[in-house]
């Protein structure tokens, strides 16, 4: 029985089909890697968003503390004036006491920290399933088509990943700036609280010494 040999055209078709399959498999592998990278990036972005939300809450608490300290300093200033008036009225001193001045803390005009928005990427449509892939190769048994598919597919998904990474970098910078500002605010709050205690002690000492 004589075996039939394939014609040159059939050999070319088989070779082209094989190369197309290889290119499409590479495209699928690259896309899956990008999908995993994006998944990790989105997760990191969500953590950063949660951190920004917590920082916003802390900013609001810091502003409330500033309000209370400012009110306390105003109360001490009023008390100082009353003590001055009392001491002068009984002529126990000729000059008013050189009171220590209060420290006014400025609240943030815009205390809210922008948390940004993390986009939801539907990665389920990034690459066709096996059945669709086989059908696509059968319908487009072309190396040119496969290479074009690889280039466009990879480029689009890489753009998405880069955008998500850029958003995460912006969030990270915002977190760093917010933390630094909160540290500065806490230093000023500490200074104000110490100054408030010194002013109260001064009033008590003056009353103790001269009344």
ZIZI-V395330 format. One record per residue. N is the residue number from 1. RES is the residue in one small letter. SS is DSSP state (A for helix, B for strand, O for the rest). PHI is phi as a letter, one per 40 degrees, with the letter a starting at -180 (NA if undefined). PSI is psi in whole degrees, 0 to 359 (NA if undefined). Layout:
# ZIZI-V395330
n={N:N}
res={RES:RES}
ss={SS:SS}
phi={PHI:PHI}
psi={PSI:PSI}
This chain:
# ZIZI-V395330
n={1:2:3:4:5:6:7:8:9:10:11:12:13:14:15:16:17:18:19:20:21:22:23:24:25:26:27:28:29:30:31:32:33:34:35:36:37:38:39:40:41:42:43:44:45:46:47:48:49:50:51:52:53:54:55:56:57:58:59:60:61:62:63:64:65:66:67:68:69:70:71:72:73:74:75:76:77:78:79:80:81:82:83:84:85:86:87:88:89:90:91:92:93:94:95:96:97:98:99:100:101:102:103:104:105:106:107:108:109:110:111:112:113:114:115:116:117:118:119:120:121:122:123:124:125:126:127:128:129:130:131:132:133:134:135:136:137:138:139:140:141:142:143:144:145:146:147:148:149:150:151:152:153:154:155:156:157:158:159:160:161:162:163:164:165:166:167:168:169:170:171:172:173:174:175:176:177:178:179:180:181:182:183:184:185:186:187:188:189:190:191:192:193:194:195:196:197:198:199:200:201:202:203:204:205:206:207:208:209:210:211}
res={x:x:x:x:x:x:x:x:x:x:x:x:x:x:x:x:x:x:x:x:x:x:x:x:x:x:x:x:x:x:x:x:x:x:x:x:x:x:x:x:x:x:x:x:x:x:x:x:x:x:x:x:x:x:x:x:x:x:x:x:x:x:x:x:x:x:x:x:x:x:x:x:x:x:x:x:x:x:x:x:x:x:x:x:x:x:x:x:x:x:x:x:x:x:x:x:x:x:x:x:x:x:x:x:x:x:x:x:x:x:x:x:x:x:x:x:x:x:x:x:x:x:x:x:x:x:x:x:x:x:x:x:x:x:x:x:x:x:x:x:x:x:x:x:x:x:x:x:x:x:x:x:x:x:x:x:x:x:x:x:x:x:x:x:x:x:x:x:x:x:x:x:x:x:x:x:x:x:x:x:x:x:x:x:x:x:x:x:x:x:x:x:x:x:x:x:x:x:x:x:x:x:x:x:x:x:x:x:x:x:x}
ss={O:O:O:O:O:O:O:A:A:A:A:A:A:A:A:A:A:A:A:A:A:A:A:A:A:A:A:A:A:A:A:A:A:A:A:A:A:A:A:A:A:A:A:A:A:A:A:A:A:A:A:A:A:A:A:A:A:A:A:A:A:A:A:A:A:A:A:A:A:A:A:A:A:A:A:A:A:A:A:A:A:A:A:A:A:A:A:A:A:O:O:O:O:O:O:O:O:O:O:O:O:O:O:O:O:O:O:O:O:O:O:O:O:O:O:O:O:O:O:O:O:O:A:A:A:O:O:O:O:A:A:A:A:A:A:A:A:A:A:O:O:O:A:A:A:A:A:A:A:A:A:A:A:A:A:A:A:A:A:A:A:A:A:A:A:A:A:A:A:A:A:A:A:A:A:A:A:A:A:A:A:A:A:A:A:A:A:A:A:A:A:A:A:A:A:A:A:A:A:A:A:A:A:A:A:A:A:A:A:A:O}
phi={NA:c:c:c:c:c:c:d:c:c:c:c:c:c:c:c:c:c:c:d:c:c:c:c:c:c:c:c:c:c:c:c:c:c:c:c:c:c:c:c:c:c:c:c:c:c:c:c:c:c:c:c:c:c:c:c:c:c:c:c:c:c:c:c:c:c:d:c:c:c:c:c:c:c:c:c:c:c:c:c:c:c:c:d:c:c:c:c:c:c:f:c:b:c:b:c:c:c:c:c:c:c:b:c:c:c:c:c:c:b:c:c:c:c:c:g:b:c:c:c:c:c:c:c:b:c:a:c:c:c:c:c:c:c:c:c:c:c:c:b:c:b:c:c:c:c:c:c:c:c:c:c:c:c:c:c:c:c:c:c:c:c:c:c:c:c:c:c:c:c:c:c:c:c:c:c:c:c:c:c:c:c:c:c:c:c:c:c:c:c:c:c:c:c:c:c:c:c:c:c:c:c:c:c:c:c:c:c:c:b:b}
psi={128:128:137:128:150:145:161:320:320:321:317:318:317:316:317:318:319:316:319:317:319:314:317:324:321:317:317:317:316:318:319:321:317:323:317:317:318:322:315:321:318:319:317:322:322:320:318:321:318:320:319:322:318:321:324:317:320:323:318:320:320:319:324:320:319:317:312:321:319:318:320:319:321:321:319:320:317:318:320:318:321:316:318:312:320:313:321:326:331:7:34:338:155:337:149:156:137:78:149:140:151:159:117:126:130:130:155:132:325:83:341:133:126:123:346:176:133:122:151:117:124:88:354:339:10:323:141:157:179:319:315:322:316:318:321:319:321:321:334:65:68:128:321:316:318:316:319:318:318:314:310:314:312:317:314:314:328:322:318:315:316:319:318:319:322:318:319:322:319:319:318:318:320:318:314:316:320:318:317:318:319:322:318:318:318:325:317:323:317:316:319:319:318:316:321:316:320:321:319:316:323:317:313:321:319:314:323:320:329:356:NA}
